[in-house]
Amino acid sequence: MCPNADTVGLHGWTAVPVDADAIFEGKPYLNEPTPVSLSDITWPSDDPIVAKVQEYAKEKLPIET
């Protein structure tokens, strides 16, 4: 048992309703979701650091990894 029940609620480890209407109380989206084009997504491999890590991993790790 937790020594201080208030810390459980403080850090968010409490039960929440499964019903979305109960969570959002019937309110609409704050921002209406819109489609995102694939060309607008930055892929991690486009980052030079990620490319270097991948290169290192290919050199040093077994292919199964």
N, CA, C and O atoms as CSV, one atom per row, in Angstrom:
chain,resi,resn,atom,element,x,y,z
A,1,MET,N,N,0.838,-1.185,0.000
A,1,MET,CA,C,0.000,0.000,0.000
A,1,MET,C,C,0.879,1.243,0.000
A,1,MET,O,O,1.941,1.264,0.622
A,2,CYS,N,N,0.440,2.251,-0.685
A,2,CYS,CA,C,1.178,3.501,-0.801
A,2,CYS,C,C,1.192,4.220,0.550
A,2,CYS,O,O,0.149,4.335,1.194
A,3,PRO,N,N,2.368,4.710,0.991
A,3,PRO,CA,C,2.430,5.387,2.281
A,3,PRO,C,C,1.589,6.659,2.334
A,3,PRO,O,O,1.094,7.027,3.399
A,4,ASN,N,N,1.424,7.331,1.199
A,4,ASN,CA,C,0.644,8.561,1.184
A,4,ASN,C,C,-0.265,8.517,-0.039
A,4,ASN,O,O,0.201,8.669,-1.167
A,5,ALA,N,N,-1.544,8.311,0.180
A,5,ALA,CA,C,-2.500,8.168,-0.927
A,5,ALA,C,C,-2.571,9.435,-1.779
A,5,ALA,O,O,-2.905,9.365,-2.961
A,6,ASP,N,N,-2.259,10.599,-1.185
A,6,ASP,CA,C,-2.307,11.845,-1.952
A,6,ASP,C,C,-1.266,11.863,-3.071
A,6,ASP,O,O,-1.505,12.474,-4.112
A,7,THR,N,N,-0.129,11.215,-2.884
A,7,THR,CA,C,0.899,11.203,-3.923
A,7,THR,C,C,0.449,10.391,-5.129
A,7,THR,O,O,0.886,10.650,-6.250
A,8,VAL,N,N,-0.412,9.420,-4.910
A,8,VAL,CA,C,-0.912,8.627,-6.026
A,8,VAL,C,C,-1.709,9.529,-6.970
A,8,VAL,O,O,-1.469,9.512,-8.177
A,9,GLY,N,N,-2.634,10.303,-6.453
A,9,GLY,CA,C,-3.407,11.228,-7.258
A,9,GLY,C,C,-2.555,12.342,-7.834
A,9,GLY,O,O,-2.786,12.787,-8.958
A,10,LEU,N,N,-1.575,12.792,-7.072
A,10,LEU,CA,C,-0.702,13.877,-7.502
A,10,LEU,C,C,0.062,13.509,-8.768
A,10,LEU,O,O,0.262,14.353,-9.642
A,11,HIS,N,N,0.484,12.269,-8.870
A,11,HIS,CA,C,1.286,11.832,-10.006
A,11,HIS,C,C,0.467,11.150,-11.102
A,11,HIS,O,O,1.036,10.620,-12.056
A,12,GLY,N,N,-0.833,11.156,-10.980
A,12,GLY,CA,C,-1.687,10.685,-12.054
A,12,GLY,C,C,-2.003,9.204,-12.056
A,12,GLY,O,O,-2.594,8.713,-13.017
A,13,TRP,N,N,-1.639,8.490,-11.037
A,13,TRP,CA,C,-1.901,7.051,-11.014
A,13,TRP,C,C,-3.258,6.780,-10.386
A,13,TRP,O,O,-3.357,6.123,-9.350
A,14,THR,N,N,-4.290,7.289,-11.019
A,14,THR,CA,C,-5.642,7.065,-10.530
A,14,THR,C,C,-6.488,6.501,-11.661
A,14,THR,O,O,-6.159,6.665,-12.836
A,15,ALA,N,N,-7.562,5.845,-11.306
A,15,ALA,CA,C,-8.466,5.271,-12.297
A,15,ALA,C,C,-9.166,6.390,-13.065
A,15,ALA,O,O,-9.495,7.432,-12.498
A,16,VAL,N,N,-9.388,6.165,-14.354
A,16,VAL,CA,C,-10.126,7.119,-15.174
A,16,VAL,C,C,-11.274,6.381,-15.849
A,16,VAL,O,O,-11.184,5.173,-16.069
A,17,PRO,N,N,-12.348,7.084,-16.180
A,17,PRO,CA,C,-13.468,6.429,-16.854
A,17,PRO,C,C,-13.066,5.944,-18.250
A,17,PRO,O,O,-12.254,6.579,-18.923
A,18,VAL,N,N,-13.628,4.839,-18.671
A,18,VAL,CA,C,-13.351,4.302,-20.001
A,18,VAL,C,C,-14.188,5.029,-21.050
A,18,VAL,O,O,-13.799,5.096,-22.216
A,19,ASP,N,N,-15.304,5.561,-20.651
A,19,ASP,CA,C,-16.223,6.223,-21.561
A,19,ASP,C,C,-15.691,7.616,-21.941
A,19,ASP,O,O,-15.519,8.468,-21.070
A,20,ALA,N,N,-15.431,7.849,-23.235
A,20,ALA,CA,C,-14.895,9.134,-23.690
A,20,ALA,C,C,-15.822,10.292,-23.337
A,20,ALA,O,O,-15.346,11.379,-23.010
A,21,ASP,N,N,-17.140,10.079,-23.396
A,21,ASP,CA,C,-18.074,11.153,-23.036
A,21,ASP,C,C,-17.916,11.546,-21.574
A,21,ASP,O,O,-18.084,12.712,-21.215
A,22,ALA,N,N,-17.592,10.571,-20.734
A,22,ALA,CA,C,-17.387,10.879,-19.325
A,22,ALA,C,C,-16.088,11.661,-19.129
A,22,ALA,O,O,-16.005,12.524,-18.256
A,23,ILE,N,N,-15.081,11.356,-19.939
A,23,ILE,CA,C,-13.799,12.056,-19.824
A,23,ILE,C,C,-13.918,13.485,-20.358
A,23,ILE,O,O,-13.500,14.437,-19.698
A,24,PHE,N,N,-14.487,13.628,-21.549
A,24,PHE,CA,C,-14.545,14.935,-22.197
A,24,PHE,C,C,-15.838,15.691,-21.927
A,24,PHE,O,O,-15.993,16.830,-22.367
A,25,GLU,N,N,-16.751,15.077,-21.221
A,25,GLU,CA,C,-18.022,15.697,-20.843
A,25,GLU,C,C,-18.772,16.253,-22.045
A,25,GLU,O,O,-19.407,17.303,-21.953
A,26,GLY,N,N,-18.699,15.546,-23.179
A,26,GLY,CA,C,-19.441,15.937,-24.367
A,26,GLY,C,C,-18.898,17.148,-25.095
A,26,GLY,O,O,-19.531,17.645,-26.027
A,27,LYS,N,N,-17.724,17.637,-24.681
A,27,LYS,CA,C,-17.135,18.814,-25.328
A,27,LYS,C,C,-16.515,18.407,-26.661
A,27,LYS,O,O,-16.057,17.273,-26.801
A,28,PRO,N,N,-16.492,19.313,-27.645
A,28,PRO,CA,C,-15.878,19.001,-28.939
A,28,PRO,C,C,-14.350,19.055,-28.838
A,28,PRO,O,O,-13.792,19.425,-27.805
A,29,TYR,N,N,-13.697,18.680,-29.928
A,29,TYR,CA,C,-12.244,18.801,-29.999
A,29,TYR,C,C,-11.822,20.241,-29.771
A,29,TYR,O,O,-12.529,21.169,-30.162
A,30,LEU,N,N,-10.673,20.427,-29.142
A,30,LEU,CA,C,-10.110,21.772,-29.054
A,30,LEU,C,C,-9.627,22.201,-30.434
A,30,LEU,O,O,-9.790,23.354,-30.833
A,31,ASN,N,N,-9.031,21.257,-31.155
A,31,ASN,CA,C,-8.565,21.483,-32.524
A,31,ASN,C,C,-9.090,20.329,-33.370
A,31,ASN,O,O,-8.861,19.164,-33.042
A,32,GLU,N,N,-9.769,20.633,-34.421
A,32,GLU,CA,C,-10.292,19.597,-35.308
A,32,GLU,C,C,-9.120,18.930,-36.034
A,32,GLU,O,O,-8.326,19.621,-36.672
A,33,PRO,N,N,-8.998,17.604,-35.949
A,33,PRO,CA,C,-7.893,16.935,-36.637
A,33,PRO,C,C,-8.003,17.080,-38.147
A,33,PRO,O,O,-9.099,17.047,-38.708
A,34,THR,N,N,-6.864,17.240,-38.796
A,34,THR,CA,C,-6.821,17.357,-40.252
A,34,THR,C,C,-5.834,16.333,-40.797
A,34,THR,O,O,-4.928,15.902,-40.085
A,35,PRO,N,N,-6.006,15.941,-42.057
A,35,PRO,CA,C,-5.063,14.973,-42.639
A,35,PRO,C,C,-3.654,15.569,-42.747
A,35,PRO,O,O,-3.484,16.779,-42.895
A,36,VAL,N,N,-2.661,14.698,-42.670
A,36,VAL,CA,C,-1.269,15.108,-42.811
A,36,VAL,C,C,-0.692,14.353,-44.003
A,36,VAL,O,O,-0.800,13.130,-44.088
A,37,SER,N,N,-0.089,15.083,-44.906
A,37,SER,CA,C,0.523,14.478,-46.082
A,37,SER,C,C,1.833,13.791,-45.692
A,37,SER,O,O,2.560,14.278,-44.826
A,38,LEU,N,N,2.125,12.672,-46.328
A,38,LEU,CA,C,3.384,11.982,-46.047
A,38,LEU,C,C,4.586,12.873,-46.332
A,38,LEU,O,O,5.608,12.774,-45.652
A,39,SER,N,N,4.474,13.731,-47.319
A,39,SER,CA,C,5.599,14.613,-47.645
A,39,SER,C,C,5.852,15.650,-46.547
A,39,SER,O,O,6.927,16.246,-46.499
A,40,ASP,N,N,4.875,15.867,-45.669
A,40,ASP,CA,C,5.035,16.817,-44.564
A,40,ASP,C,C,5.687,16.199,-43.335
A,40,ASP,O,O,6.048,16.911,-42.398
A,41,ILE,N,N,5.839,14.867,-43.333
A,41,ILE,CA,C,6.399,14.169,-42.169
A,41,ILE,C,C,7.909,14.086,-42.324
A,41,ILE,O,O,8.420,13.650,-43.356
A,42,THR,N,N,8.619,14.513,-41.276
A,42,THR,CA,C,10.068,14.386,-41.249
A,42,THR,C,C,10.396,13.008,-40.697
A,42,THR,O,O,10.025,12.671,-39.573
A,43,TRP,N,N,11.094,12.219,-41.497
A,43,TRP,CA,C,11.452,10.866,-41.069
A,43,TRP,C,C,12.747,10.908,-40.275
A,43,TRP,O,O,13.643,11.688,-40.599
A,44,PRO,N,N,12.862,10.078,-39.234
A,44,PRO,CA,C,14.070,10.093,-38.401
A,44,PRO,C,C,15.349,9.866,-39.197
A,44,PRO,O,O,16.389,10.437,-38.868
A,45,SER,N,N,15.289,9.045,-40.235
A,45,SER,CA,C,16.509,8.762,-40.992
A,45,SER,C,C,17.006,9.989,-41.757
A,45,SER,O,O,18.137,9.989,-42.241
A,46,ASP,N,N,16.182,11.034,-41.874
A,46,ASP,CA,C,16.608,12.276,-42.505
A,46,ASP,C,C,17.539,13.088,-41.602
A,46,ASP,O,O,18.232,13.993,-42.067
A,47,ASP,N,N,17.549,12.755,-40.305
A,47,ASP,CA,C,18.385,13.467,-39.347
A,47,ASP,C,C,19.813,12.918,-39.420
A,47,ASP,O,O,19.991,11.701,-39.372
A,48,PRO,N,N,20.829,13.770,-39.532
A,48,PRO,CA,C,22.212,13.293,-39.663
A,48,PRO,C,C,22.676,12.436,-38.484
A,48,PRO,O,O,23.450,11.497,-38.672
A,49,ILE,N,N,22.214,12.747,-37.280
A,49,ILE,CA,C,22.614,11.956,-36.112
A,49,ILE,C,C,22.041,10.555,-36.205
A,49,ILE,O,O,22.734,9.578,-35.919
A,50,VAL,N,N,20.784,10.448,-36.602
A,50,VAL,CA,C,20.152,9.137,-36.760
A,50,VAL,C,C,20.871,8.350,-37.843
A,50,VAL,O,O,21.103,7.153,-37.676
A,51,ALA,N,N,21.224,8.984,-38.935
A,51,ALA,CA,C,21.941,8.308,-40.018
A,51,ALA,C,C,23.281,7.775,-39.522
A,51,ALA,O,O,23.672,6.664,-39.881
A,52,LYS,N,N,23.991,8.554,-38.701
A,52,LYS,CA,C,25.273,8.102,-38.143
A,52,LYS,C,C,25.086,6.909,-37.213
A,52,LYS,O,O,25.876,5.965,-37.247
A,53,VAL,N,N,24.052,6.945,-36.388
A,53,VAL,CA,C,23.781,5.835,-35.472
A,53,VAL,C,C,23.443,4.581,-36.262
A,53,VAL,O,O,23.908,3.493,-35.922
A,54,GLN,N,N,22.645,4.717,-37.305
A,54,GLN,CA,C,22.305,3.566,-38.138
A,54,GLN,C,C,23.552,2.999,-38.813
A,54,GLN,O,O,23.723,1.782,-38.886
A,55,GLU,N,N,24.413,3.869,-39.300
A,55,GLU,CA,C,25.656,3.430,-39.938
A,55,GLU,C,C,26.521,2.664,-38.932
A,55,GLU,O,O,27.057,1.601,-39.246
A,56,TYR,N,N,26.650,3.208,-37.732
A,56,TYR,CA,C,27.425,2.557,-36.673
A,56,TYR,C,C,26.830,1.190,-36.335
A,56,TYR,O,O,27.555,0.202,-36.212
A,57,ALA,N,N,25.497,1.144,-36.185
A,57,ALA,CA,C,24.831,-0.112,-35.837
A,57,ALA,C,C,25.045,-1.158,-36.920
A,57,ALA,O,O,25.260,-2.329,-36.608
A,58,LYS,N,N,24.989,-0.759,-38.183
A,58,LYS,CA,C,25.203,-1.710,-39.282
A,58,LYS,C,C,26.626,-2.257,-39.266
A,58,LYS,O,O,26.846,-3.420,-39.603
A,59,GLU,N,N,27.600,-1.421,-38.874
A,59,GLU,CA,C,28.994,-1.854,-38.812
A,59,GLU,C,C,29.269,-2.771,-37.629
A,59,GLU,O,O,29.990,-3.759,-37.762
A,60,LYS,N,N,28.694,-2.445,-36.468
A,60,LYS,CA,C,29.086,-3.089,-35.218
A,60,LYS,C,C,28.152,-4.193,-34.717
A,60,LYS,O,O,28.570,-5.045,-33.934
A,61,LEU,N,N,26.909,-4.185,-35.155
A,61,LEU,CA,C,25.937,-5.150,-34.613
A,61,LEU,C,C,25.617,-6.237,-35.621
A,61,LEU,O,O,25.739,-6.024,-36.827
A,62,PRO,N,N,25.207,-7.409,-35.132
A,62,PRO,CA,C,24.802,-8.467,-36.040
A,62,PRO,C,C,23.588,-8.017,-36.874
A,62,PRO,O,O,22.779,-7.214,-36.410
A,63,ILE,N,N,23.470,-8.529,-38.081
A,63,ILE,CA,C,22.401,-8.128,-38.991
A,63,ILE,C,C,21.020,-8.372,-38.392
A,63,ILE,O,O,20.079,-7.640,-38.697
A,64,GLU,N,N,20.888,-9.393,-37.542
A,64,GLU,CA,C,19.583,-9.698,-36.930
A,64,GLU,C,C,19.117,-8.570,-36.024
A,64,GLU,O,O,17.916,-8.390,-35.822
A,65,THR,N,N,20.055,-7.815,-35.480
A,65,THR,CA,C,19.693,-6.701,-34.604
A,65,THR,C,C,19.062,-5.602,-35.405
A,65,THR,O,O,18.686,-4.570,-34.849
